[in-house]
């Protein structure tokens, strides 16, 4: 299901990230939901990821968006017709996903990739319908996945000129822990939508 060639190292790194009791592995092939998310992420990588020269990196998946679809910053409302639809989504939409996708609709050229420095869904146990900040150890464990994604992108049209943009200061700090230098834009949540959109669109080439 994931014979993506250029993204093989990405998949291997993703599958190697440990899962704590208060985190949910989104791409576990032993579950139907995991296989669906994995198929959607594979489609995303081979379409958007094949051309992108910019990557927007968030901190972790949220329960309303990526946890349903498998695609970063994409909730049910933004899921396109080429993607598989989960039969029992936990939420119909996510505010941050809506803002990000609306901003990217005005992007010129190849769309940026989006990703999360910690690829599992961290929740406040026992309630999976919550989000928590990933621990420093989890960020370190997720870092090889982001690095593998960057390597795969640099093998594409963008070459070594791939830009890394942190969505929010927490994501910037998480990337710094992983040894990745990134400029930060305002996170779209909590009143940051307008500033996020302005800052992201200013990055257009």
PyMOL commands that place a pseudoatom at each C-alpha (Angstrom):
pseudoatom trace, name=CA, resn=UNK, resi=1, chain=A, elem=C, hetatm=0, pos=[0.000, 0.000, 0.000]
pseudoatom trace, name=CA, resn=UNK, resi=2, chain=A, elem=C, hetatm=0, pos=[2.897, 2.394, 0.587]
pseudoatom trace, name=CA, resn=UNK, resi=3, chain=A, elem=C, hetatm=0, pos=[5.377, 1.608, -2.144]
pseudoatom trace, name=CA, resn=UNK, resi=4, chain=A, elem=C, hetatm=0, pos=[6.019, 5.285, -2.809]
pseudoatom trace, name=CA, resn=UNK, resi=5, chain=A, elem=C, hetatm=0, pos=[9.677, 4.938, -3.863]
pseudoatom trace, name=CA, resn=UNK, resi=6, chain=A, elem=C, hetatm=0, pos=[10.848, 8.449, -3.061]
pseudoatom trace, name=CA, resn=UNK, resi=7, chain=A, elem=C, hetatm=0, pos=[8.912, 8.374, 0.236]
pseudoatom trace, name=CA, resn=UNK, resi=8, chain=A, elem=C, hetatm=0, pos=[10.001, 4.897, 1.388]
pseudoatom trace, name=CA, resn=UNK, resi=9, chain=A, elem=C, hetatm=0, pos=[12.289, 6.290, 4.088]
pseudoatom trace, name=CA, resn=UNK, resi=10, chain=A, elem=C, hetatm=0, pos=[9.451, 8.513, 5.285]
pseudoatom trace, name=CA, resn=UNK, resi=11, chain=A, elem=C, hetatm=0, pos=[7.126, 5.536, 5.748]
pseudoatom trace, name=CA, resn=UNK, resi=12, chain=A, elem=C, hetatm=0, pos=[9.828, 3.533, 7.518]
pseudoatom trace, name=CA, resn=UNK, resi=13, chain=A, elem=C, hetatm=0, pos=[10.491, 6.418, 9.920]
pseudoatom trace, name=CA, resn=UNK, resi=14, chain=A, elem=C, hetatm=0, pos=[6.770, 6.920, 10.525]
pseudoatom trace, name=CA, resn=UNK, resi=15, chain=A, elem=C, hetatm=0, pos=[6.218, 3.263, 11.375]
pseudoatom trace, name=CA, resn=UNK, resi=16, chain=A, elem=C, hetatm=0, pos=[9.128, 3.348, 13.824]
pseudoatom trace, name=CA, resn=UNK, resi=17, chain=A, elem=C, hetatm=0, pos=[7.757, 6.135, 16.052]
pseudoatom trace, name=CA, resn=UNK, resi=18, chain=A, elem=C, hetatm=0, pos=[6.775, 4.712, 19.481]
pseudoatom trace, name=CA, resn=UNK, resi=19, chain=A, elem=C, hetatm=0, pos=[3.186, 5.126, 20.659]
pseudoatom trace, name=CA, resn=UNK, resi=20, chain=A, elem=C, hetatm=0, pos=[2.484, 6.023, 24.292]
pseudoatom trace, name=CA, resn=UNK, resi=21, chain=A, elem=C, hetatm=0, pos=[-0.687, 4.959, 26.081]
pseudoatom trace, name=CA, resn=UNK, resi=22, chain=A, elem=C, hetatm=0, pos=[-2.044, 8.488, 25.710]
pseudoatom trace, name=CA, resn=UNK, resi=23, chain=A, elem=C, hetatm=0, pos=[-1.346, 8.757, 21.987]
pseudoatom trace, name=CA, resn=UNK, resi=24, chain=A, elem=C, hetatm=0, pos=[-3.070, 7.231, 18.980]
pseudoatom trace, name=CA, resn=UNK, resi=25, chain=A, elem=C, hetatm=0, pos=[-1.120, 5.794, 16.038]
pseudoatom trace, name=CA, resn=UNK, resi=26, chain=A, elem=C, hetatm=0, pos=[-2.947, 7.143, 13.018]
pseudoatom trace, name=CA, resn=UNK, resi=27, chain=A, elem=C, hetatm=0, pos=[-1.391, 4.954, 10.328]
pseudoatom trace, name=CA, resn=UNK, resi=28, chain=A, elem=C, hetatm=0, pos=[-1.497, 1.520, 11.945]
pseudoatom trace, name=CA, resn=UNK, resi=29, chain=A, elem=C, hetatm=0, pos=[-2.118, -1.034, 9.180]
pseudoatom trace, name=CA, resn=UNK, resi=30, chain=A, elem=C, hetatm=0, pos=[-3.654, -3.460, 11.684]
pseudoatom trace, name=CA, resn=UNK, resi=31, chain=A, elem=C, hetatm=0, pos=[-6.815, -1.320, 11.887]
pseudoatom trace, name=CA, resn=UNK, resi=32, chain=A, elem=C, hetatm=0, pos=[-9.321, -0.315, 9.206]
pseudoatom trace, name=CA, resn=UNK, resi=33, chain=A, elem=C, hetatm=0, pos=[-9.123, 3.330, 10.288]
pseudoatom trace, name=CA, resn=UNK, resi=34, chain=A, elem=C, hetatm=0, pos=[-5.331, 3.227, 10.131]
pseudoatom trace, name=CA, resn=UNK, resi=35, chain=A, elem=C, hetatm=0, pos=[-5.356, 1.743, 6.634]
pseudoatom trace, name=CA, resn=UNK, resi=36, chain=A, elem=C, hetatm=0, pos=[-7.786, 4.413, 5.439]
pseudoatom trace, name=CA, resn=UNK, resi=37, chain=A, elem=C, hetatm=0, pos=[-5.672, 7.242, 6.839]
pseudoatom trace, name=CA, resn=UNK, resi=38, chain=A, elem=C, hetatm=0, pos=[-2.553, 5.667, 5.383]
pseudoatom trace, name=CA, resn=UNK, resi=39, chain=A, elem=C, hetatm=0, pos=[-4.123, 5.435, 1.930]
pseudoatom trace, name=CA, resn=UNK, resi=40, chain=A, elem=C, hetatm=0, pos=[-5.160, 9.073, 2.135]
pseudoatom trace, name=CA, resn=UNK, resi=41, chain=A, elem=C, hetatm=0, pos=[-1.710, 10.172, 3.274]
pseudoatom trace, name=CA, resn=UNK, resi=42, chain=A, elem=C, hetatm=0, pos=[-0.104, 8.189, 0.472]
pseudoatom trace, name=CA, resn=UNK, resi=43, chain=A, elem=C, hetatm=0, pos=[-2.319, 9.950, -2.073]
pseudoatom trace, name=CA, resn=UNK, resi=44, chain=A, elem=C, hetatm=0, pos=[-1.432, 13.289, -0.511]
pseudoatom trace, name=CA, resn=UNK, resi=45, chain=A, elem=C, hetatm=0, pos=[2.296, 12.548, -0.666]
pseudoatom trace, name=CA, resn=UNK, resi=46, chain=A, elem=C, hetatm=0, pos=[2.181, 11.460, -4.302]
pseudoatom trace, name=CA, resn=UNK, resi=47, chain=A, elem=C, hetatm=0, pos=[0.145, 14.477, -5.438]
pseudoatom trace, name=CA, resn=UNK, resi=48, chain=A, elem=C, hetatm=0, pos=[0.954, 17.508, -3.290]
pseudoatom trace, name=CA, resn=UNK, resi=49, chain=A, elem=C, hetatm=0, pos=[4.230, 16.133, -1.942]
pseudoatom trace, name=CA, resn=UNK, resi=50, chain=A, elem=C, hetatm=0, pos=[5.587, 15.295, -5.370]
pseudoatom trace, name=CA, resn=UNK, resi=51, chain=A, elem=C, hetatm=0, pos=[5.689, 18.966, -6.394]
pseudoatom trace, name=CA, resn=UNK, resi=52, chain=A, elem=C, hetatm=0, pos=[5.971, 21.007, -3.183]
pseudoatom trace, name=CA, resn=UNK, resi=53, chain=A, elem=C, hetatm=0, pos=[8.970, 23.176, -2.317]
pseudoatom trace, name=CA, resn=UNK, resi=54, chain=A, elem=C, hetatm=0, pos=[7.534, 24.436, 0.982]
pseudoatom trace, name=CA, resn=UNK, resi=55, chain=A, elem=C, hetatm=0, pos=[6.338, 22.505, 4.023]
pseudoatom trace, name=CA, resn=UNK, resi=56, chain=A, elem=C, hetatm=0, pos=[4.142, 23.900, 6.796]
pseudoatom trace, name=CA, resn=UNK, resi=57, chain=A, elem=C, hetatm=0, pos=[4.814, 21.990, 10.010]
pseudoatom trace, name=CA, resn=UNK, resi=58, chain=A, elem=C, hetatm=0, pos=[2.371, 21.917, 12.911]
pseudoatom trace, name=CA, resn=UNK, resi=59, chain=A, elem=C, hetatm=0, pos=[2.919, 20.439, 16.348]
pseudoatom trace, name=CA, resn=UNK, resi=60, chain=A, elem=C, hetatm=0, pos=[0.620, 17.389, 16.355]
pseudoatom trace, name=CA, resn=UNK, resi=61, chain=A, elem=C, hetatm=0, pos=[-2.625, 16.086, 14.812]
pseudoatom trace, name=CA, resn=UNK, resi=62, chain=A, elem=C, hetatm=0, pos=[-5.904, 17.264, 16.291]
pseudoatom trace, name=CA, resn=UNK, resi=63, chain=A, elem=C, hetatm=0, pos=[-8.873, 15.014, 17.001]
pseudoatom trace, name=CA, resn=UNK, resi=64, chain=A, elem=C, hetatm=0, pos=[-11.201, 16.977, 14.736]
pseudoatom trace, name=CA, resn=UNK, resi=65, chain=A, elem=C, hetatm=0, pos=[-9.048, 16.967, 11.608]
pseudoatom trace, name=CA, resn=UNK, resi=66, chain=A, elem=C, hetatm=0, pos=[-6.009, 14.889, 10.702]
pseudoatom trace, name=CA, resn=UNK, resi=67, chain=A, elem=C, hetatm=0, pos=[-7.051, 12.177, 13.167]
pseudoatom trace, name=CA, resn=UNK, resi=68, chain=A, elem=C, hetatm=0, pos=[-10.065, 11.529, 10.965]
pseudoatom trace, name=CA, resn=UNK, resi=69, chain=A, elem=C, hetatm=0, pos=[-8.653, 11.989, 7.488]
pseudoatom trace, name=CA, resn=UNK, resi=70, chain=A, elem=C, hetatm=0, pos=[-4.979, 11.114, 7.812]
pseudoatom trace, name=CA, resn=UNK, resi=71, chain=A, elem=C, hetatm=0, pos=[-4.101, 14.291, 5.894]
pseudoatom trace, name=CA, resn=UNK, resi=72, chain=A, elem=C, hetatm=0, pos=[-2.529, 17.185, 7.836]
pseudoatom trace, name=CA, resn=UNK, resi=73, chain=A, elem=C, hetatm=0, pos=[-4.689, 20.295, 8.266]
pseudoatom trace, name=CA, resn=UNK, resi=74, chain=A, elem=C, hetatm=0, pos=[-7.568, 18.544, 6.516]
pseudoatom trace, name=CA, resn=UNK, resi=75, chain=A, elem=C, hetatm=0, pos=[-10.856, 17.832, 8.247]
pseudoatom trace, name=CA, resn=UNK, resi=76, chain=A, elem=C, hetatm=0, pos=[-13.925, 16.177, 6.787]
pseudoatom trace, name=CA, resn=UNK, resi=77, chain=A, elem=C, hetatm=0, pos=[-15.086, 19.484, 5.310]
pseudoatom trace, name=CA, resn=UNK, resi=78, chain=A, elem=C, hetatm=0, pos=[-11.886, 19.873, 3.251]
pseudoatom trace, name=CA, resn=UNK, resi=79, chain=A, elem=C, hetatm=0, pos=[-11.484, 16.230, 2.236]
pseudoatom trace, name=CA, resn=UNK, resi=80, chain=A, elem=C, hetatm=0, pos=[-11.538, 16.121, -1.559]
pseudoatom trace, name=CA, resn=UNK, resi=81, chain=A, elem=C, hetatm=0, pos=[-13.298, 13.572, -3.768]
pseudoatom trace, name=CA, resn=UNK, resi=82, chain=A, elem=C, hetatm=0, pos=[-10.092, 11.647, -4.461]
pseudoatom trace, name=CA, resn=UNK, resi=83, chain=A, elem=C, hetatm=0, pos=[-9.729, 10.632, -0.814]
pseudoatom trace, name=CA, resn=UNK, resi=84, chain=A, elem=C, hetatm=0, pos=[-11.341, 7.867, 1.225]
pseudoatom trace, name=CA, resn=UNK, resi=85, chain=A, elem=C, hetatm=0, pos=[-14.058, 8.943, 3.648]
pseudoatom trace, name=CA, resn=UNK, resi=86, chain=A, elem=C, hetatm=0, pos=[-13.995, 7.533, 7.202]
pseudoatom trace, name=CA, resn=UNK, resi=87, chain=A, elem=C, hetatm=0, pos=[-17.339, 5.919, 8.053]
pseudoatom trace, name=CA, resn=UNK, resi=88, chain=A, elem=C, hetatm=0, pos=[-17.597, 7.365, 11.572]
pseudoatom trace, name=CA, resn=UNK, resi=89, chain=A, elem=C, hetatm=0, pos=[-15.649, 10.639, 11.835]
pseudoatom trace, name=CA, resn=UNK, resi=90, chain=A, elem=C, hetatm=0, pos=[-15.337, 12.193, 15.274]
pseudoatom trace, name=CA, resn=UNK, resi=91, chain=A, elem=C, hetatm=0, pos=[-16.088, 15.706, 13.986]
pseudoatom trace, name=CA, resn=UNK, resi=92, chain=A, elem=C, hetatm=0, pos=[-17.324, 17.277, 10.727]
pseudoatom trace, name=CA, resn=UNK, resi=93, chain=A, elem=C, hetatm=0, pos=[-14.763, 20.073, 10.644]
pseudoatom trace, name=CA, resn=UNK, resi=94, chain=A, elem=C, hetatm=0, pos=[-11.791, 21.690, 12.360]
pseudoatom trace, name=CA, resn=UNK, resi=95, chain=A, elem=C, hetatm=0, pos=[-11.322, 25.450, 12.569]
pseudoatom trace, name=CA, resn=UNK, resi=96, chain=A, elem=C, hetatm=0, pos=[-7.571, 25.405, 11.915]
pseudoatom trace, name=CA, resn=UNK, resi=97, chain=A, elem=C, hetatm=0, pos=[-7.960, 23.136, 8.882]
pseudoatom trace, name=CA, resn=UNK, resi=98, chain=A, elem=C, hetatm=0, pos=[-10.578, 25.467, 7.430]
pseudoatom trace, name=CA, resn=UNK, resi=99, chain=A, elem=C, hetatm=0, pos=[-8.288, 28.502, 7.785]
pseudoatom trace, name=CA, resn=UNK, resi=100, chain=A, elem=C, hetatm=0, pos=[-5.226, 26.740, 6.370]
pseudoatom trace, name=CA, resn=UNK, resi=101, chain=A, elem=C, hetatm=0, pos=[-7.051, 25.361, 3.341]
pseudoatom trace, name=CA, resn=UNK, resi=102, chain=A, elem=C, hetatm=0, pos=[-8.714, 28.704, 2.655]
pseudoatom trace, name=CA, resn=UNK, resi=103, chain=A, elem=C, hetatm=0, pos=[-5.323, 30.422, 2.690]
pseudoatom trace, name=CA, resn=UNK, resi=104, chain=A, elem=C, hetatm=0, pos=[-3.754, 27.812, 0.415]
pseudoatom trace, name=CA, resn=UNK, resi=105, chain=A, elem=C, hetatm=0, pos=[-6.592, 28.291, -2.080]
pseudoatom trace, name=CA, resn=UNK, resi=106, chain=A, elem=C, hetatm=0, pos=[-4.895, 31.603, -2.979]
pseudoatom trace, name=CA, resn=UNK, resi=107, chain=A, elem=C, hetatm=0, pos=[-1.421, 30.078, -3.285]
pseudoatom trace, name=CA, resn=UNK, resi=108, chain=A, elem=C, hetatm=0, pos=[0.483, 30.482, -6.552]
pseudoatom trace, name=CA, resn=UNK, resi=109, chain=A, elem=C, hetatm=0, pos=[2.218, 27.446, -8.020]
pseudoatom trace, name=CA, resn=UNK, resi=110, chain=A, elem=C, hetatm=0, pos=[2.766, 24.089, -6.332]
pseudoatom trace, name=CA, resn=UNK, resi=111, chain=A, elem=C, hetatm=0, pos=[0.888, 23.835, -3.039]
pseudoatom trace, name=CA, resn=UNK, resi=112, chain=A, elem=C, hetatm=0, pos=[2.945, 23.536, 0.141]
pseudoatom trace, name=CA, resn=UNK, resi=113, chain=A, elem=C, hetatm=0, pos=[3.056, 20.248, 1.990]
pseudoatom trace, name=CA, resn=UNK, resi=114, chain=A, elem=C, hetatm=0, pos=[1.741, 20.169, 5.541]
pseudoatom trace, name=CA, resn=UNK, resi=115, chain=A, elem=C, hetatm=0, pos=[2.916, 17.869, 8.319]
pseudoatom trace, name=CA, resn=UNK, resi=116, chain=A, elem=C, hetatm=0, pos=[3.081, 17.474, 12.115]
pseudoatom trace, name=CA, resn=UNK, resi=117, chain=A, elem=C, hetatm=0, pos=[6.392, 17.137, 13.954]
pseudoatom trace, name=CA, resn=UNK, resi=118, chain=A, elem=C, hetatm=0, pos=[4.777, 14.460, 16.166]
pseudoatom trace, name=CA, resn=UNK, resi=119, chain=A, elem=C, hetatm=0, pos=[2.740, 12.234, 13.820]
pseudoatom trace, name=CA, resn=UNK, resi=120, chain=A, elem=C, hetatm=0, pos=[0.572, 10.432, 16.385]
pseudoatom trace, name=CA, resn=UNK, resi=121, chain=A, elem=C, hetatm=0, pos=[-2.464, 12.008, 18.022]
pseudoatom trace, name=CA, resn=UNK, resi=122, chain=A, elem=C, hetatm=0, pos=[-1.619, 12.952, 21.630]
pseudoatom trace, name=CA, resn=UNK, resi=123, chain=A, elem=C, hetatm=0, pos=[-4.700, 13.076, 23.871]
pseudoatom trace, name=CA, resn=UNK, resi=124, chain=A, elem=C, hetatm=0, pos=[-5.520, 13.687, 27.526]
pseudoatom trace, name=CA, resn=UNK, resi=125, chain=A, elem=C, hetatm=0, pos=[-6.215, 10.146, 28.708]
pseudoatom trace, name=CA, resn=UNK, resi=126, chain=A, elem=C, hetatm=0, pos=[-8.644, 8.544, 28.829]
pseudoatom trace, name=CA, resn=UNK, resi=127, chain=A, elem=C, hetatm=0, pos=[-10.558, 10.841, 26.433]
pseudoatom trace, name=CA, resn=UNK, resi=128, chain=A, elem=C, hetatm=0, pos=[-9.406, 10.431, 22.830]
pseudoatom trace, name=CA, resn=UNK, resi=129, chain=A, elem=C, hetatm=0, pos=[-11.577, 13.376, 21.788]
pseudoatom trace, name=CA, resn=UNK, resi=130, chain=A, elem=C, hetatm=0, pos=[-9.030, 15.786, 23.265]
pseudoatom trace, name=CA, resn=UNK, resi=131, chain=A, elem=C, hetatm=0, pos=[-5.631, 17.158, 22.310]
pseudoatom trace, name=CA, resn=UNK, resi=132, chain=A, elem=C, hetatm=0, pos=[-2.544, 17.542, 24.470]
pseudoatom trace, name=CA, resn=UNK, resi=133, chain=A, elem=C, hetatm=0, pos=[0.870, 19.002, 23.781]
pseudoatom trace, name=CA, resn=UNK, resi=134, chain=A, elem=C, hetatm=0, pos=[3.365, 16.331, 22.752]
pseudoatom trace, name=CA, resn=UNK, resi=135, chain=A, elem=C, hetatm=0, pos=[6.180, 15.706, 25.207]
pseudoatom trace, name=CA, resn=UNK, resi=136, chain=A, elem=C, hetatm=0, pos=[9.741, 16.653, 24.358]
pseudoatom trace, name=CA, resn=UNK, resi=137, chain=A, elem=C, hetatm=0, pos=[10.583, 12.957, 24.038]
pseudoatom trace, name=CA, resn=UNK, resi=138, chain=A, elem=C, hetatm=0, pos=[7.715, 12.482, 21.569]
pseudoatom trace, name=CA, resn=UNK, resi=139, chain=A, elem=C, hetatm=0, pos=[8.950, 15.405, 19.503]
pseudoatom trace, name=CA, resn=UNK, resi=140, chain=A, elem=C, hetatm=0, pos=[12.404, 13.852, 19.389]
pseudoatom trace, name=CA, resn=UNK, resi=141, chain=A, elem=C, hetatm=0, pos=[10.902, 10.510, 18.371]
pseudoatom trace, name=CA, resn=UNK, resi=142, chain=A, elem=C, hetatm=0, pos=[8.865, 12.140, 15.611]
pseudoatom trace, name=CA, resn=UNK, resi=143, chain=A, elem=C, hetatm=0, pos=[11.747, 14.221, 14.276]
pseudoatom trace, name=CA, resn=UNK, resi=144, chain=A, elem=C, hetatm=0, pos=[13.174, 11.492, 11.983]
pseudoatom trace, name=CA, resn=UNK, resi=145, chain=A, elem=C, hetatm=0, pos=[9.841, 11.421, 10.145]
pseudoatom trace, name=CA, resn=UNK, resi=146, chain=A, elem=C, hetatm=0, pos=[9.977, 15.154, 9.426]
pseudoatom trace, name=CA, resn=UNK, resi=147, chain=A, elem=C, hetatm=0, pos=[13.617, 14.840, 8.371]
pseudoatom trace, name=CA, resn=UNK, resi=148, chain=A, elem=C, hetatm=0, pos=[12.774, 11.964, 6.026]
pseudoatom trace, name=CA, resn=UNK, resi=149, chain=A, elem=C, hetatm=0, pos=[9.940, 14.020, 4.551]
pseudoatom trace, name=CA, resn=UNK, resi=150, chain=A, elem=C, hetatm=0, pos=[12.312, 16.925, 3.923]
pseudoatom trace, name=CA, resn=UNK, resi=151, chain=A, elem=C, hetatm=0, pos=[14.826, 14.588, 2.276]
pseudoatom trace, name=CA, resn=UNK, resi=152, chain=A, elem=C, hetatm=0, pos=[12.093, 13.236, -0.006]
pseudoatom trace, name=CA, resn=UNK, resi=153, chain=A, elem=C, hetatm=0, pos=[10.953, 16.739, -0.910]
pseudoatom trace, name=CA, resn=UNK, resi=154, chain=A, elem=C, hetatm=0, pos=[14.518, 17.815, -1.656]
pseudoatom trace, name=CA, resn=UNK, resi=155, chain=A, elem=C, hetatm=0, pos=[14.718, 14.943, -4.122]
pseudoatom trace, name=CA, resn=UNK, resi=156, chain=A, elem=C, hetatm=0, pos=[11.879, 16.598, -6.045]
pseudoatom trace, name=CA, resn=UNK, resi=157, chain=A, elem=C, hetatm=0, pos=[11.497, 19.780, -8.110]
pseudoatom trace, name=CA, resn=UNK, resi=158, chain=A, elem=C, hetatm=0, pos=[12.367, 22.084, -5.198]
pseudoatom trace, name=CA, resn=UNK, resi=159, chain=A, elem=C, hetatm=0, pos=[15.783, 20.527, -4.701]
pseudoatom trace, name=CA, resn=UNK, resi=160, chain=A, elem=C, hetatm=0, pos=[17.742, 21.863, -1.743]
pseudoatom trace, name=CA, resn=UNK, resi=161, chain=A, elem=C, hetatm=0, pos=[15.613, 25.019, -1.766]
pseudoatom trace, name=CA, resn=UNK, resi=162, chain=A, elem=C, hetatm=0, pos=[12.768, 23.467, 0.266]
pseudoatom trace, name=CA, resn=UNK, resi=163, chain=A, elem=C, hetatm=0, pos=[11.463, 25.879, 2.894]
pseudoatom trace, name=CA, resn=UNK, resi=164, chain=A, elem=C, hetatm=0, pos=[10.311, 24.818, 6.347]
pseudoatom trace, name=CA, resn=UNK, resi=165, chain=A, elem=C, hetatm=0, pos=[7.632, 26.971, 7.969]
pseudoatom trace, name=CA, resn=UNK, resi=166, chain=A, elem=C, hetatm=0, pos=[6.475, 26.341, 11.545]
pseudoatom trace, name=CA, resn=UNK, resi=167, chain=A, elem=C, hetatm=0, pos=[2.778, 26.917, 12.202]
pseudoatom trace, name=CA, resn=UNK, resi=168, chain=A, elem=C, hetatm=0, pos=[2.960, 28.572, 15.614]
pseudoatom trace, name=CA, resn=UNK, resi=169, chain=A, elem=C, hetatm=0, pos=[5.738, 29.113, 18.139]
pseudoatom trace, name=CA, resn=UNK, resi=170, chain=A, elem=C, hetatm=0, pos=[5.194, 25.698, 19.739]
pseudoatom trace, name=CA, resn=UNK, resi=171, chain=A, elem=C, hetatm=0, pos=[5.827, 24.021, 16.391]
pseudoatom trace, name=CA, resn=UNK, resi=172, chain=A, elem=C, hetatm=0, pos=[8.894, 26.206, 15.886]
pseudoatom trace, name=CA, resn=UNK, resi=173, chain=A, elem=C, hetatm=0, pos=[10.225, 25.112, 19.264]
pseudoatom trace, name=CA, resn=UNK, resi=174, chain=A, elem=C, hetatm=0, pos=[9.470, 21.486, 18.470]
pseudoatom trace, name=CA, resn=UNK, resi=175, chain=A, elem=C, hetatm=0, pos=[11.354, 21.779, 15.185]
pseudoatom trace, name=CA, resn=UNK, resi=176, chain=A, elem=C, hetatm=0, pos=[14.272, 23.403, 16.964]
pseudoatom trace, name=CA, resn=UNK, resi=177, chain=A, elem=C, hetatm=0, pos=[14.409, 20.418, 19.335]
pseudoatom trace, name=CA, resn=UNK, resi=178, chain=A, elem=C, hetatm=0, pos=[14.644, 18.254, 16.234]
pseudoatom trace, name=CA, resn=UNK, resi=179, chain=A, elem=C, hetatm=0, pos=[17.485, 20.360, 14.879]
pseudoatom trace, name=CA, resn=UNK, resi=180, chain=A, elem=C, hetatm=0, pos=[15.361, 21.932, 12.140]
pseudoatom trace, name=CA, resn=UNK, resi=181, chain=A, elem=C, hetatm=0, pos=[15.539, 25.703, 11.695]
pseudoatom trace, name=CA, resn=UNK, resi=182, chain=A, elem=C, hetatm=0, pos=[12.204, 27.171, 10.611]
pseudoatom trace, name=CA, resn=UNK, resi=183, chain=A, elem=C, hetatm=0, pos=[10.544, 30.547, 10.359]
pseudoatom trace, name=CA, resn=UNK, resi=184, chain=A, elem=C, hetatm=0, pos=[7.281, 30.715, 12.318]
pseudoatom trace, name=CA, resn=UNK, resi=185, chain=A, elem=C, hetatm=0, pos=[3.905, 32.008, 11.185]
pseudoatom trace, name=CA, resn=UNK, resi=186, chain=A, elem=C, hetatm=0, pos=[0.988, 32.671, 13.527]
pseudoatom trace, name=CA, resn=UNK, resi=187, chain=A, elem=C, hetatm=0, pos=[-1.093, 29.610, 14.364]
pseudoatom trace, name=CA, resn=UNK, resi=188, chain=A, elem=C, hetatm=0, pos=[-4.599, 30.062, 12.923]
pseudoatom trace, name=CA, resn=UNK, resi=189, chain=A, elem=C, hetatm=0, pos=[-6.361, 29.074, 16.163]
pseudoatom trace, name=CA, resn=UNK, resi=190, chain=A, elem=C, hetatm=0, pos=[-7.537, 31.432, 18.899]
pseudoatom trace, name=CA, resn=UNK, resi=191, chain=A, elem=C, hetatm=0, pos=[-8.002, 34.522, 16.778]
pseudoatom trace, name=CA, resn=UNK, resi=192, chain=A, elem=C, hetatm=0, pos=[-4.936, 34.062, 14.609]
pseudoatom trace, name=CA, resn=UNK, resi=193, chain=A, elem=C, hetatm=0, pos=[-6.673, 33.349, 11.289]
pseudoatom trace, name=CA, resn=UNK, resi=194, chain=A, elem=C, hetatm=0, pos=[-6.137, 36.722, 9.632]
pseudoatom trace, name=CA, resn=UNK, resi=195, chain=A, elem=C, hetatm=0, pos=[-2.494, 37.005, 10.667]
pseudoatom trace, name=CA, resn=UNK, resi=196, chain=A, elem=C, hetatm=0, pos=[-1.781, 33.412, 9.664]
pseudoatom trace, name=CA, resn=UNK, resi=197, chain=A, elem=C, hetatm=0, pos=[-3.298, 33.978, 6.223]
pseudoatom trace, name=CA, resn=UNK, resi=198, chain=A, elem=C, hetatm=0, pos=[-1.363, 37.200, 5.684]
pseudoatom trace, name=CA, resn=UNK, resi=199, chain=A, elem=C, hetatm=0, pos=[1.945, 35.670, 6.766]
pseudoatom trace, name=CA, resn=UNK, resi=200, chain=A, elem=C, hetatm=0, pos=[1.526, 32.477, 4.756]
pseudoatom trace, name=CA, resn=UNK, resi=201, chain=A, elem=C, hetatm=0, pos=[0.514, 34.247, 1.564]
pseudoatom trace, name=CA, resn=UNK, resi=202, chain=A, elem=C, hetatm=0, pos=[3.527, 36.543, 1.933]
pseudoatom trace, name=CA, resn=UNK, resi=203, chain=A, elem=C, hetatm=0, pos=[5.655, 33.408, 1.413]
pseudoatom trace, name=CA, resn=UNK, resi=204, chain=A, elem=C, hetatm=0, pos=[4.366, 32.856, -2.100]
pseudoatom trace, name=CA, resn=UNK, resi=205, chain=A, elem=C, hetatm=0, pos=[7.096, 32.878, -4.691]
for i in range(1, 205): cmd.bond("trace and resi %d" % i, "trace and resi %d" % (i + 1))
show_as sticks, trace
zoom trace
